[in-house]
Amino acid sequence: MNLEKVFFAFFIVLALTLNFGFFIGEIDNPVHHSVYELFAAIVVSLIATVLKFGDRTHLGAVLLATSLVADLQLITASIVWAAVEHATQTGMTPHVMAIIVSLSGGALLANVTSVVLFVAETLAVRR
């Protein structure tokens, strides 16, 4: 067992699960989506992205691309949240919450793609 591969797999799966935890719930209800969980999803996603920089294969490039997409979506969601909470007078509305959750849904799809590709590569190496 390669400890580096364990850390790599741990962080890409953790990024997926944290993203899923934030995404799940009523799309327009802010009570169902924690800002702290979004923050944790961003941090873990950024760590997973850094870990993907070392792979020079074609699959490594695709894994990095999926991670960059997830980072972009999650960071955009956090910027929207911060702007609404601190720069506007309206505060959080169901419409804005739906935008934030939709952005995290895009990141979730990118993370699922990353995990599926990683599992497929692991199965192909075994054979």
Disulfide bonds with the S-S distance in Angstrom:
none
